[in-house]
């Protein structure tokens, strides 16, 4: 998605052609479960007095893996408006977006000027794109962003008939227009509660700006959220307003001491789609703790330890890294809201 320039929309932006070309030619991106977890304190731990929607258009590209790494390192979830032909050529990259906790939306099949299409052409384009996204990710899109922001009543009606909510943007980062890192950060600083910003997959300056964008939001007690399919506005990740009371604390899980240490797990934060687990180790300063989650749940973020995974991706081994005797992680429920992470063992060394 590219915004208009000086009241005119470019008919075929050079950056758009280049992005699509790069996406089609790029090699398939593959992120293992281990690769998704990075040392970071999730932004969801901050006080959230409002939510904003961070969106990235035109993916997946050859840079999707790098974008996901930056987002996860900063504890951020975002909405990826994907181009259908890019998804078809980069199915594992599209799947990696969902595995990393991102939301996926429909951004047309090949980024054409859809308002010049007939109603049946619009229907075919959006339906084909949603099907490609669902095939690659297992998720049927509920959001649609028209290419270039160009829309009309026919396109909106077609989108609605396919269960898609049209989402434009409130703030344009101008990253597609060659904006510098500082300019992108400055533009993002205008975001207010409920608003949505336009950014793009595949742009280095955008990736470099993300840590500063997140820091600015945090300083204003704003958190990245999801975009509501009913309103098109940014809301809390589970679709509810910011909590007014502290989140519930889970029941500690303490296995029998093994090898001279004991690990106790609590669940200090629970949302509609994910939860945080905090683990405290007693009896050793150099420890190894094995934790398991129940499929299809996935651990997507860790902090204060050095993690590794078995070949299933559901069993994590966390080793001390000098950050103390408490570590934590965020688990995406992926439809299994009842299960919680379980500690299997705690050993010294």
Phi and psi in degrees as GROMACS dihedral restraints (atoms count N, CA, C in turn):
[ dihedral_restraints ]
;  ai    aj    ak    al  type     phi  dphi    fc
    3     4     5     6     1  -125.9    20    10
    4     5     6     7     1   137.3    20    10
    6     7     8     9     1   -78.1    20    10
    7     8     9    10     1   167.1    20    10
    9    10    11    12     1   -77.1    20    10
   10    11    12    13     1   156.8    20    10
   12    13    14    15     1  -117.3    20    10
   13    14    15    16     1   120.6    20    10
   15    16    17    18     1    55.7    20    10
   16    17    18    19     1    36.2    20    10
   18    19    20    21     1    85.4    20    10
   19    20    21    22     1    -8.8    20    10
   21    22    23    24     1  -112.6    20    10
   22    23    24    25     1   140.6    20    10
   24    25    26    27     1   -97.4    20    10
   25    26    27    28     1   128.7    20    10
   27    28    29    30     1   -63.5    20    10
   28    29    30    31     1   136.3    20    10
   30    31    32    33     1   -70.9    20    10
   31    32    33    34     1   -33.3    20    10
   33    34    35    36     1  -155.4    20    10
   34    35    36    37     1    80.6    20    10
   36    37    38    39     1   -58.3    20    10
   37    38    39    40     1   138.5    20    10
   39    40    41    42     1   -57.6    20    10
   40    41    42    43     1   -41.1    20    10
   42    43    44    45     1   -65.3    20    10
   43    44    45    46     1   -34.1    20    10
   45    46    47    48     1   -66.1    20    10
   46    47    48    49     1   -46.3    20    10
   48    49    50    51     1   -61.0    20    10
   49    50    51    52     1   -40.2    20    10
   51    52    53    54     1   -66.7    20    10
   52    53    54    55     1   -40.9    20    10
   54    55    56    57     1   -62.3    20    10
   55    56    57    58     1   -45.7    20    10
   57    58    59    60     1   -64.9    20    10
   58    59    60    61     1   -42.3    20    10
   60    61    62    63     1   -61.7    20    10
   61    62    63    64     1   -43.5    20    10
   63    64    65    66     1   -62.2    20    10
   64    65    66    67     1   -40.3    20    10
   66    67    68    69     1   -65.3    20    10
   67    68    69    70     1   -40.9    20    10
   69    70    71    72     1   -69.2    20    10
   70    71    72    73     1   -36.7    20    10
   72    73    74    75     1   -87.5    20    10
   73    74    75    76     1   -16.0    20    10
   75    76    77    78     1   -65.9    20    10
   76    77    78    79     1   148.5    20    10
   78    79    80    81     1   -72.5    20    10
   79    80    81    82     1   156.7    20    10
   81    82    83    84     1   -65.7    20    10
   82    83    84    85     1   132.8    20    10
   84    85    86    87     1   -92.1    20    10
   85    86    87    88     1   132.5    20    10
   87    88    89    90     1  -128.4    20    10
   88    89    90    91     1   125.8    20    10
   90    91    92    93     1  -117.8    20    10
   91    92    93    94     1   120.7    20    10
   93    94    95    96     1   -79.4    20    10
   94    95    96    97     1   166.4    20    10
   96    97    98    99     1   -59.7    20    10
   97    98    99   100     1   -36.6    20    10
   99   100   101   102     1   -64.8    20    10
  100   101   102   103     1   -35.3    20    10
  102   103   104   105     1   -71.0    20    10
  103   104   105   106     1   -17.9    20    10
  105   106   107   108     1   -80.3    20    10
  106   107   108   109     1   -25.0    20    10
  108   109   110   111     1   -87.6    20    10
  109   110   111   112     1   128.5    20    10
  111   112   113   114     1  -134.6    20    10
  112   113   114   115     1   155.2    20    10
  114   115   116   117     1   -72.1    20    10
  115   116   117   118     1   111.0    20    10
  117   118   119   120     1  -163.4    20    10
  118   119   120   121     1   147.2    20    10
  120   121   122   123     1   -90.3    20    10
  121   122   123   124     1   119.0    20    10
  123   124   125   126     1   -63.3    20    10
  124   125   126   127     1   141.5    20    10
  126   127   128   129     1   -65.4    20    10
  127   128   129   130     1   -20.9    20    10
  129   130   131   132     1   -65.9    20    10
  130   131   132   133     1   -14.6    20    10
  132   133   134   135     1   -74.8    20    10
  133   134   135   136     1   -14.7    20    10
  135   136   137   138     1   -77.6    20    10
  136   137   138   139     1   165.2    20    10
  138   139   140   141     1   -74.6    20    10
  139   140   141   142     1   124.7    20    10
  141   142   143   144     1  -110.3    20    10
  142   143   144   145     1   107.0    20    10
  144   145   146   147     1   -96.5    20    10
  145   146   147   148     1     6.0    20    10
  147   148   149   150     1   177.4    20    10
  148   149   150   151     1   167.9    20    10
  150   151   152   153     1  -133.3    20    10
  151   152   153   154     1   148.7    20    10
  153   154   155   156     1  -129.2    20    10
  154   155   156   157     1   155.6    20    10
  156   157   158   159     1  -103.3    20    10
  157   158   159   160     1   114.8    20    10
  159   160   161   162     1   -91.8    20    10
  160   161   162   163     1   121.1    20    10
  162   163   164   165     1  -125.0    20    10
  163   164   165   166     1   145.6    20    10
  165   166   167   168     1  -130.8    20    10
  166   167   168   169     1   119.5    20    10
  168   169   170   171     1   -95.3    20    10
  169   170   171   172     1   163.6    20    10
  171   172   173   174     1    77.4    20    10
  172   173   174   175     1     9.5    20    10
  174   175   176   177     1   -88.1    20    10
  175   176   177   178     1  -175.2    20    10
  177   178   179   180     1   -75.1    20    10
  178   179   180   181     1   152.5    20    10
  180   181   182   183     1  -126.0    20    10
  181   182   183   184     1  -176.7    20    10
  183   184   185   186     1   -67.9    20    10
  184   185   186   187     1   -10.8    20    10
  186   187   188   189     1  -104.6    20    10
  187   188   189   190     1     5.7    20    10
  189   190   191   192     1   -59.5    20    10
  190   191   192   193     1   -41.2    20    10
  192   193   194   195     1   -58.3    20    10
  193   194   195   196     1   -44.2    20    10
  195   196   197   198     1   -65.1    20    10
  196   197   198   199     1   -40.1    20    10
  198   199   200   201     1   -63.4    20    10
  199   200   201   202     1   -45.1    20    10
  201   202   203   204     1   -62.3    20    10
  202   203   204   205     1   -37.8    20    10
  204   205   206   207     1   -61.7    20    10
  205   206   207   208     1   -43.8    20    10
  207   208   209   210     1   -66.1    20    10
  208   209   210   211     1   -43.9    20    10
  210   211   212   213     1   -61.3    20    10
  211   212   213   214     1   -46.1    20    10
  213   214   215   216     1   -67.3    20    10
  214   215   216   217     1   -38.3    20    10
  216   217   218   219     1   -62.5    20    10
  217   218   219   220     1   -24.3    20    10
  219   220   221   222     1  -104.2    20    10
  220   221   222   223     1    12.2    20    10
  222   223   224   225     1    64.3    20    10
  223   224   225   226     1    34.5    20    10
  225   226   227   228     1  -112.6    20    10
  226   227   228   229     1   138.8    20    10
  228   229   230   231     1  -111.9    20    10
  229   230   231   232     1   144.5    20    10
  231   232   233   234     1  -143.2    20    10
  232   233   234   235     1   171.0    20    10
  234   235   236   237     1  -105.6    20    10
  235   236   237   238     1   126.4    20    10
  237   238   239   240     1  -106.1    20    10
  238   239   240   241     1   111.9    20    10
  240   241   242   243     1   -88.6    20    10
  241   242   243   244     1   104.8    20    10
  243   244   245   246     1   -95.8    20    10
  244   245   246   247     1   144.0    20    10
  246   247   248   249     1   -87.1    20    10
  247   248   249   250     1   131.0    20    10
  249   250   251   252     1   -56.5    20    10
  250   251   252   253     1   -45.6    20    10
  252   253   254   255     1   -68.2    20    10
  253   254   255   256     1   -27.8    20    10
  255   256   257   258     1   -69.5    20    10
  256   257   258   259     1   -39.4    20    10
  258   259   260   261     1   -63.1    20    10
  259   260   261   262     1   -43.6    20    10
  261   262   263   264     1   -60.0    20    10
  262   263   264   265     1   -36.1    20    10
  264   265   266   267     1   -87.1    20    10
  265   266   267   268     1   -15.2    20    10
  267   268   269   270     1  -136.4    20    10
  268   269   270   271     1    57.1    20    10
  270   271   272   273     1   -62.0    20    10
  271   272   273   274     1   -39.2    20    10
  273   274   275   276     1   -68.1    20    10
  274   275   276   277     1   -31.7    20    10
  276   277   278   279     1   -68.5    20    10
  277   278   279   280     1   -39.4    20    10
  279   280   281   282     1   -64.3    20    10
  280   281   282   283     1   -41.2    20    10
  282   283   284   285     1   -64.1    20    10
  283   284   285   286     1   -38.2    20    10
  285   286   287   288     1   -61.8    20    10
  286   287   288   289     1   -32.5    20    10
  288   289   290   291     1   -59.6    20    10
  289   290   291   292     1   -47.5    20    10
  291   292   293   294     1   -68.4    20    10
  292   293   294   295     1   -41.6    20    10
  294   295   296   297     1   -61.5    20    10
  295   296   297   298     1   -29.0    20    10
  297   298   299   300     1   -85.2    20    10
  298   299   300   301     1     4.2    20    10
  300   301   302   303     1    91.5    20    10
  301   302   303   304     1    10.0    20    10
  303   304   305   306     1   -84.7    20    10
  304   305   306   307     1   158.5    20    10
  306   307   308   309     1   -97.1    20    10
  307   308   309   310     1   149.2    20    10
  309   310   311   312     1  -119.9    20    10
  310   311   312   313     1   139.9    20    10
  312   313   314   315     1  -129.6    20    10
  313   314   315   316     1   168.7    20    10
  315   316   317   318     1   -91.1    20    10
  316   317   318   319     1   127.6    20    10
  318   319   320   321     1  -127.1    20    10
  319   320   321   322     1    31.2    20    10
  321   322   323   324     1    79.5    20    10
  322   323   324   325     1   170.0    20    10
  324   325   326   327     1   -76.9    20    10
  325   326   327   328     1   -46.0    20    10
  327   328   329   330     1  -140.1    20    10
  328   329   330   331     1    27.6    20    10
  330   331   332   333     1    61.5    20    10
  331   332   333   334     1    41.7    20    10
  333   334   335   336     1   -86.3    20    10
  334   335   336   337     1   170.4    20    10
  336   337   338   339     1   -81.5    20    10
  337   338   339   340     1    95.3    20    10
  339   340   341   342     1   -72.9    20    10
  340   341   342   343     1   -23.6    20    10
  342   343   344   345     1   -68.7    20    10
  343   344   345   346     1   -13.3    20    10
  345   346   347   348     1   -90.8    20    10
  346   347   348   349     1    -0.6    20    10
  348   349   350   351     1   -87.4    20    10
  349   350   351   352     1   160.8    20    10
  351   352   353   354     1   -77.5    20    10
  352   353   354   355     1   166.7    20    10
  354   355   356   357     1   -60.8    20    10
  355   356   357   358     1   -41.0    20    10
  357   358   359   360     1   -67.3    20    10
  358   359   360   361     1   -35.2    20    10
  360   361   362   363     1   -66.0    20    10
  361   362   363   364     1   -41.6    20    10
  363   364   365   366     1   -59.4    20    10
  364   365   366   367     1   -46.6    20    10
  366   367   368   369     1   -59.0    20    10
  367   368   369   370     1   -46.0    20    10
  369   370   371   372     1   -65.0    20    10
  370   371   372   373     1   -42.7    20    10
  372   373   374   375     1   -61.4    20    10
  373   374   375   376     1   -52.2    20    10
  375   376   377   378     1   -69.6    20    10
  376   377   378   379     1   -37.9    20    10
  378   379   380   381     1   -64.7    20    10
  379   380   381   382     1   -43.1    20    10
  381   382   383   384     1   -62.7    20    10
  382   383   384   385     1   -40.0    20    10
  384   385   386   387     1   -67.2    20    10
  385   386   387   388     1   -46.8    20    10
  387   388   389   390     1   -61.2    20    10
  388   389   390   391     1   -38.6    20    10
  390   391   392   393     1   -65.7    20    10
  391   392   393   394     1   -40.3    20    10
  393   394   395   396     1   -64.2    20    10
  394   395   396   397     1   -41.4    20    10
  396   397   398   399     1   -65.6    20    10
  397   398   399   400     1   -44.5    20    10
  399   400   401   402     1   -64.1    20    10
  400   401   402   403     1   -39.6    20    10
  402   403   404   405     1   -63.4    20    10
  403   404   405   406     1   -39.0    20    10
  405   406   407   408     1   -80.4    20    10
  406   407   408   409     1   -33.0    20    10
  408   409   410   411     1  -114.7    20    10
  409   410   411   412     1   -17.9    20    10
  411   412   413   414     1    82.1    20    10
  412   413   414   415     1     2.5    20    10
  414   415   416   417     1  -117.8    20    10
  415   416   417   418     1   130.0    20    10
  417   418   419   420     1   -88.4    20    10
  418   419   420   421     1   122.0    20    10
  420   421   422   423     1   -60.6    20    10
  421   422   423   424     1   145.2    20    10
  423   424   425   426     1  -115.7    20    10
  424   425   426   427     1    -5.3    20    10
  426   427   428   429     1  -121.6    20    10
  427   428   429   430     1   148.2    20    10
  429   430   431   432     1  -136.2    20    10
  430   431   432   433     1   130.2    20    10
  432   433   434   435     1  -116.4    20    10
  433   434   435   436     1   115.8    20    10
  435   436   437   438     1   -68.8    20    10
  436   437   438   439     1   138.2    20    10
  438   439   440   441     1   -54.9    20    10
  439   440   441   442     1   138.0    20    10
  441   442   443   444     1    65.1    20    10
  442   443   444   445     1     4.7    20    10
  444   445   446   447     1    73.4    20    10
  445   446   447   448     1    12.1    20    10
  447   448   449   450     1   -84.6    20    10
  448   449   450   451     1   124.3    20    10
  450   451   452   453     1  -149.1    20    10
  451   452   453   454     1   165.9    20    10
  453   454   455   456     1  -152.8    20    10
  454   455   456   457     1   179.2    20    10
  456   457   458   459     1   -64.0    20    10
  457   458   459   460     1   -34.7    20    10
  459   460   461   462     1   -65.1    20    10
  460   461   462   463     1   -46.0    20    10
  462   463   464   465     1   -64.0    20    10
  463   464   465   466     1   -42.0    20    10
  465   466   467   468     1   -63.8    20    10
  466   467   468   469     1   -38.4    20    10
  468   469   470   471     1   -66.7    20    10
  469   470   471   472     1   -42.0    20    10
  471   472   473   474     1   -63.1    20    10
  472   473   474   475     1   -45.4    20    10
  474   475   476   477     1   -58.6    20    10
  475   476   477   478     1   -46.1    20    10
  477   478   479   480     1   -62.4    20    10
  478   479   480   481     1   -36.8    20    10
  480   481   482   483     1   -65.6    20    10
  481   482   483   484     1   -21.6    20    10
  483   484   485   486     1   -98.9    20    10
  484   485   486   487     1    10.5    20    10
  486   487   488   489     1    76.3    20    10
  487   488   489   490     1    26.7    20    10
  489   490   491   492     1  -111.1    20    10
  490   491   492   493     1   130.9    20    10
  492   493   494   495     1   -93.7    20    10
  493   494   495   496     1   125.3    20    10
  495   496   497   498     1   -72.6    20    10
  496   497   498   499     1   133.5    20    10
  498   499   500   501     1  -129.6    20    10
  499   500   501   502     1   119.0    20    10
  501   502   503   504     1   -95.4    20    10
  502   503   504   505     1  -121.4    20    10
  504   505   506   507     1  -163.7    20    10
  505   506   507   508     1   157.3    20    10
  507   508   509   510     1   -98.8    20    10
  508   509   510   511     1   -33.1    20    10
  510   511   512   513     1  -127.0    20    10
  511   512   513   514     1   131.3    20    10
  513   514   515   516     1  -101.6    20    10
  514   515   516   517     1   118.3    20    10
  516   517   518   519     1   -67.9    20    10
  517   518   519   520     1   -21.1    20    10
  519   520   521   522     1    66.9    20    10
  520   521   522   523     1    16.8    20    10
  522   523   524   525     1   -64.1    20    10
  523   524   525   526     1   -32.3    20    10
  525   526   527   528     1   -66.8    20    10
  526   527   528   529     1   -19.4    20    10
  528   529   530   531     1  -102.0    20    10
  529   530   531   532     1    20.6    20    10
  531   532   533   534     1    81.1    20    10
  532   533   534   535     1    18.9    20    10
  534   535   536   537     1   -61.5    20    10
  535   536   537   538     1   143.5    20    10
  537   538   539   540     1   -74.9    20    10
  538   539   540   541     1   170.2    20    10
  540   541   542   543     1   -57.8    20    10
  541   542   543   544     1   -47.7    20    10
  543   544   545   546     1   -63.8    20    10
  544   545   546   547     1   -35.5    20    10
  546   547   548   549     1   -68.6    20    10
  547   548   549   550     1   -39.4    20    10
  549   550   551   552     1   -63.4    20    10
  550   551   552   553     1   -44.7    20    10
  552   553   554   555     1   -61.5    20    10
  553   554   555   556     1   -43.9    20    10
  555   556   557   558     1   -62.2    20    10
  556   557   558   559     1   -44.1    20    10
  558   559   560   561     1   -62.5    20    10
  559   560   561   562     1   -41.7    20    10
  561   562   563   564     1   -66.0    20    10
  562   563   564   565     1   -25.2    20    10
  564   565   566   567     1   -67.1    20    10
  565   566   567   568     1   -11.8    20    10
  567   568   569   570     1   -82.2    20    10
  568   569   570   571     1    -9.7    20    10
  570   571   572   573     1   -59.1    20    10
  571   572   573   574     1   136.3    20    10
  573   574   575   576     1  -122.0    20    10
  574   575   576   577     1   168.7    20    10
  576   577   578   579     1   -51.3    20    10
  577   578   579   580     1   128.3    20    10
  579   580   581   582     1    89.4    20    10
  580   581   582   583     1    -9.8    20    10
  582   583   584   585     1   -86.2    20    10
  583   584   585   586     1   166.0    20    10
  585   586   587   588     1  -127.2    20    10
  586   587   588   589     1   139.0    20    10
  588   589   590   591     1  -113.8    20    10
  589   590   591   592     1   142.8    20    10
  591   592   593   594     1   -93.0    20    10
  592   593   594   595     1   122.0    20    10
  594   595   596   597     1  -138.0    20    10
  595   596   597   598     1   178.4    20    10
  597   598   599   600     1  -136.2    20    10
  598   599   600   601     1   143.8    20    10
  600   601   602   603     1   -71.2    20    10
  601   602   603   604     1   142.4    20    10
  603   604   605   606     1    94.6    20    10
  604   605   606   607     1     7.1    20    10
  606   607   608   609     1  -114.4    20    10
  607   608   609   610     1   119.0    20    10
  609   610   611   612     1   -60.6    20    10
  610   611   612   613     1   -43.7    20    10
  612   613   614   615     1   -59.7    20    10
  613   614   615   616     1   -34.7    20    10
  615   616   617   618     1   -65.6    20    10
  616   617   618   619     1   -46.3    20    10
  618   619   620   621     1   -61.2    20    10
  619   620   621   622     1   -40.7    20    10
  621   622   623   624     1   -67.5    20    10
  622   623   624   625     1   -24.4    20    10
  624   625   626   627     1   -83.2    20    10
  625   626   627   628     1   -19.7    20    10
  627   628   629   630     1   -56.4    20    10
  628   629   630   631     1   -47.5    20    10
  630   631   632   633     1   -57.4    20    10
  631   632   633   634     1   -39.5    20    10
  633   634   635   636     1   -71.6    20    10
  634   635   636   637     1   -36.2    20    10
  636   637   638   639     1   -61.7    20    10
  637   638   639   640     1   -46.4    20    10
  639   640   641   642     1   -64.3    20    10
  640   641   642   643     1   -41.5    20    10
  642   643   644   645     1   -62.1    20    10
  643   644   645   646     1   -41.6    20    10
  645   646   647   648     1   -64.8    20    10
  646   647   648   649     1   -42.7    20    10
  648   649   650   651     1   -61.2    20    10
  649   650   651   652     1   -45.2    20    10
  651   652   653   654     1   -60.7    20    10
  652   653   654   655     1   -38.4    20    10
  654   655   656   657     1   -65.0    20    10
  655   656   657   658     1   -21.2    20    10
  657   658   659   660     1  -106.4    20    10
  658   659   660   661     1    13.7    20    10
  660   661   662   663     1    56.5    20    10
  661   662   663   664     1    36.3    20    10
  663   664   665   666     1  -108.2    20    10
  664   665   666   667     1   141.0    20    10
  666   667   668   669     1  -124.2    20    10
  667   668   669   670     1   146.0    20    10
  669   670   671   672     1   -62.3    20    10
  670   671   672   673     1   133.0    20    10
  672   673   674   675     1  -131.8    20    10
  673   674   675   676     1  -172.6    20    10
  675   676   677   678     1   -91.7    20    10
  676   677   678   679     1   165.0    20    10
  678   679   680   681     1  -101.3    20    10
  679   680   681   682     1   122.1    20    10
  681   682   683   684     1   -66.0    20    10
  682   683   684   685     1   126.7    20    10
  684   685   686   687     1   -66.4    20    10
  685   686   687   688     1   -17.5    20    10
  687   688   689   690     1   -90.7    20    10
  688   689   690   691     1   -30.1    20    10
  690   691   692   693     1  -116.9    20    10
  691   692   693   694     1   -20.9    20    10
  693   694   695   696     1    76.2    20    10
  694   695   696   697     1    10.2    20    10
  696   697   698   699     1  -106.3    20    10
  697   698   699   700     1   158.2    20    10
  699   700   701   702     1   -76.7    20    10
  700   701   702   703     1   133.5    20    10
  702   703   704   705     1  -137.2    20    10
  703   704   705   706     1   177.0    20    10
  705   706   707   708     1   -59.8    20    10
  706   707   708   709     1   152.3    20    10
  708   709   710   711     1   -54.5    20    10
  709   710   711   712     1   -27.6    20    10
  711   712   713   714     1   -94.4    20    10
  712   713   714   715     1     7.5    20    10
  714   715   716   717     1    87.4    20    10
  715   716   717   718     1     6.4    20    10
  717   718   719   720     1  -111.0    20    10
  718   719   720   721     1   162.1    20    10
  720   721   722   723     1   -63.4    20    10
  721   722   723   724     1   166.8    20    10
  723   724   725   726     1   -55.0    20    10
  724   725   726   727     1   140.4    20    10
  726   727   728   729     1   -65.7    20    10
  727   728   729   730     1   144.1    20    10
  729   730   731   732     1  -101.6    20    10
  730   731   732   733     1    -7.7    20    10
  732   733   734   735     1  -127.0    20    10
  733   734   735   736     1   156.4    20    10
  735   736   737   738     1   -58.7    20    10
  736   737   738   739     1   142.0    20    10
  738   739   740   741     1   -64.9    20    10
  739   740   741   742     1   156.4    20    10
  741   742   743   744     1   -66.9    20    10
  742   743   744   745     1   154.4    20    10
  744   745   746   747     1  -106.9    20    10
  745   746   747   748     1   130.8    20    10
  747   748   749   750     1   -76.6    20    10
  748   749   750   751     1   168.1    20    10
  750   751   752   753     1   -77.7    20    10
  751   752   753   754     1   130.0    20    10
  753   754   755   756     1   -58.3    20    10
  754   755   756   757     1   143.7    20    10
  756   757   758   759     1  -118.0    20    10
  757   758   759   760     1   109.2    20    10
  759   760   761   762     1  -123.2    20    10
  760   761   762   763     1   105.7    20    10
  762   763   764   765     1   -74.4    20    10
  763   764   765   766     1   165.3    20    10
  765   766   767   768     1   -58.1    20    10
  766   767   768   769     1   141.6    20    10
  768   769   770   771     1   -56.8    20    10
  769   770   771   772     1   134.4    20    10
  771   772   773   774     1  -131.3    20    10
  772   773   774   775     1   122.1    20    10
  774   775   776   777     1    69.6    20    10
  775   776   777   778     1    24.0    20    10
  777   778   779   780     1    93.9    20    10
  778   779   780   781     1     9.4    20    10
  780   781   782   783     1  -143.3    20    10
  781   782   783   784     1   159.3    20    10
  783   784   785   786     1  -128.5    20    10
  784   785   786   787     1   134.5    20    10
  786   787   788   789     1  -114.7    20    10
  787   788   789   790     1   128.8    20    10
  789   790   791   792     1  -117.0    20    10
  790   791   792   793     1   126.4    20    10
  792   793   794   795     1  -108.5    20    10
  793   794   795   796     1   136.0    20    10
  795   796   797   798     1  -128.1    20    10
  796   797   798   799     1   164.1    20    10
  798   799   800   801     1  -120.5    20    10
  799   800   801   802     1    86.4    20    10
  801   802   803   804     1   -75.7    20    10
  802   803   804   805     1   -21.4    20    10
  804   805   806   807     1  -135.3    20    10
  805   806   807   808     1   126.9    20    10
  807   808   809   810     1  -132.0    20    10
  808   809   810   811     1   126.5    20    10
  810   811   812   813     1  -117.9    20    10
  811   812   813   814     1  -177.0    20    10
  813   814   815   816     1   -68.7    20    10
  814   815   816   817     1   -23.3    20    10
  816   817   818   819     1  -125.1    20    10
  817   818   819   820     1    -3.6    20    10
  819   820   821   822     1  -160.8    20    10
  820   821   822   823     1   170.4    20    10
  822   823   824   825     1  -151.4    20    10
  823   824   825   826     1   154.3    20    10
  825   826   827   828     1  -100.0    20    10
  826   827   828   829     1   142.1    20    10
  828   829   830   831     1  -119.7    20    10
  829   830   831   832     1   134.0    20    10
  831   832   833   834     1  -114.2    20    10
  832   833   834   835     1   130.0    20    10
  834   835   836   837     1  -119.5    20    10
  835   836   837   838     1   128.6    20    10
  837   838   839   840     1  -113.0    20    10
  838   839   840   841     1   128.8    20    10
  840   841   842   843     1  -104.4    20    10
  841   842   843   844     1   133.6    20    10
  843   844   845   846     1  -124.1    20    10
  844   845   846   847     1   143.6    20    10
  846   847   848   849     1   100.4    20    10
  847   848   849   850     1    -3.3    20    10
  849   850   851   852     1  -163.2    20    10
  850   851   852   853     1   146.6    20    10
  852   853   854   855     1  -100.2    20    10
  853   854   855   856     1   -18.0    20    10
  855   856   857   858     1  -116.6    20    10
  856   857   858   859     1   101.3    20    10
  858   859   860   861     1  -132.5    20    10
  859   860   861   862     1   162.9    20    10
  861   862   863   864     1  -135.8    20    10
  862   863   864   865     1   122.7    20    10
  864   865   866   867     1  -119.6    20    10
  865   866   867   868     1   132.1    20    10
  867   868   869   870     1  -104.3    20    10
  868   869   870   871     1   126.5    20    10
  870   871   872   873     1  -124.8    20    10
  871   872   873   874     1   142.7    20    10
  873   874   875   876     1  -126.7    20    10
  874   875   876   877     1   143.6    20    10
  876   877   878   879     1  -116.0    20    10
  877   878   879   880     1   160.6    20    10
  879   880   881   882     1   -96.0    20    10
  880   881   882   883     1   128.9    20    10
  882   883   884   885     1   -57.0    20    10
  883   884   885   886     1   142.9    20    10
  885   886   887   888     1   -93.5    20    10
  886   887   888   889     1    20.4    20    10
  888   889   890   891     1   -61.0    20    10
  889   890   891   892     1   152.7    20    10
  891   892   893   894     1  -142.2    20    10
  892   893   894   895     1   135.8    20    10
  894   895   896   897     1   -79.3    20    10
  895   896   897   898     1   124.9    20    10
  897   898   899   900     1  -116.6    20    10
  898   899   900   901     1   -17.4    20    10
  900   901   902   903     1  -144.4    20    10
  901   902   903   904     1   138.8    20    10
  903   904   905   906     1  -132.5    20    10
  904   905   906   907     1   160.6    20    10
  906   907   908   909     1  -151.3    20    10
  907   908   909   910     1   153.2    20    10
  909   910   911   912     1    64.2    20    10
  910   911   912   913     1    37.8    20    10
  912   913   914   915     1  -173.7    20    10
  913   914   915   916     1   173.4    20    10
  915   916   917   918     1  -113.2    20    10
  916   917   918   919     1   105.9    20    10
  918   919   920   921     1   -92.8    20    10
  919   920   921   922     1   155.7    20    10
  921   922   923   924     1  -147.4    20    10
  922   923   924   925     1   162.5    20    10
  924   925   926   927     1  -127.8    20    10
  925   926   927   928     1   156.1    20    10
  927   928   929   930     1   -81.1    20    10
  928   929   930   931     1  -179.0    20    10
  930   931   932   933     1   -73.1    20    10
  931   932   933   934     1    -9.7    20    10
  933   934   935   936     1   -85.1    20    10
  934   935   936   937     1   -24.3    20    10
  936   937   938   939     1    83.9    20    10
  937   938   939   940     1    -0.7    20    10
  939   940   941   942     1  -102.4    20    10
  940   941   942   943     1   -11.7    20    10
  942   943   944   945     1  -115.6    20    10
  943   944   945   946     1   120.2    20    10
  945   946   947   948     1  -110.7    20    10
  946   947   948   949     1   134.6    20    10
  948   949   950   951     1  -106.5    20    10
  949   950   951   952     1   118.6    20    10
  951   952   953   954     1  -108.9    20    10
  952   953   954   955     1   127.1    20    10
  954   955   956   957     1  -113.3    20    10
  955   956   957   958     1   146.4    20    10
  957   958   959   960     1   -62.1    20    10
  958   959   960   961     1   144.2    20    10
  960   961   962   963     1  -131.0    20    10
  961   962   963   964     1    22.5    20    10
  963   964   965   966     1    87.8    20    10
  964   965   966   967     1     5.3    20    10
  966   967   968   969     1   -95.0    20    10
  967   968   969   970     1    12.4    20    10
  969   970   971   972     1   106.9    20    10
  970   971   972   973     1  -170.2    20    10
  972   973   974   975     1  -106.4    20    10
  973   974   975   976     1    20.0    20    10
  975   976   977   978     1  -129.4    20    10
  976   977   978   979     1   129.7    20    10
  978   979   980   981     1  -132.6    20    10
  979   980   981   982     1   169.9    20    10
  981   982   983   984     1  -152.0    20    10
  982   983   984   985     1   171.1    20    10
  984   985   986   987     1  -161.2    20    10
  985   986   987   988     1   157.2    20    10
  987   988   989   990     1  -108.2    20    10
  988   989   990   991     1   133.2    20    10
  990   991   992   993     1  -118.4    20    10
  991   992   993   994     1   126.6    20    10
  993   994   995   996     1   -79.3    20    10
  994   995   996   997     1   130.6    20    10
  996   997   998   999     1   -71.7    20    10
  997   998   999  1000     1   -35.4    20    10
  999  1000  1001  1002     1    52.4    20    10
 1000  1001  1002  1003     1    39.6    20    10
 1002  1003  1004  1005     1    95.9    20    10
 1003  1004  1005  1006     1   -14.3    20    10
 1005  1006  1007  1008     1  -104.1    20    10
 1006  1007  1008  1009     1    89.2    20    10
 1008  1009  1010  1011     1   -88.0    20    10
 1009  1010  1011  1012     1   -10.8    20    10
 1011  1012  1013  1014     1   -89.0    20    10
 1012  1013  1014  1015     1   -29.6    20    10
 1014  1015  1016  1017     1   -79.4    20    10
 1015  1016  1017  1018     1   153.4    20    10
 1017  1018  1019  1020     1  -131.4    20    10
 1018  1019  1020  1021     1   155.2    20    10
 1020  1021  1022  1023     1   -59.7    20    10
 1021  1022  1023  1024     1   142.8    20    10
 1023  1024  1025  1026     1  -122.4    20    10
 1024  1025  1026  1027     1   138.8    20    10
 1026  1027  1028  1029     1   -85.6    20    10
 1027  1028  1029  1030     1   128.9    20    10
 1029  1030  1031  1032     1   -96.3    20    10
 1030  1031  1032  1033     1   -35.7    20    10
 1032  1033  1034  1035     1  -162.8    20    10
 1033  1034  1035  1036     1   158.9    20    10
 1035  1036  1037  1038     1  -136.8    20    10
 1036  1037  1038  1039     1   121.2    20    10
 1038  1039  1040  1041     1  -130.0    20    10
 1039  1040  1041  1042     1   156.0    20    10
 1041  1042  1043  1044     1   -84.2    20    10
 1042  1043  1044  1045     1   151.4    20    10
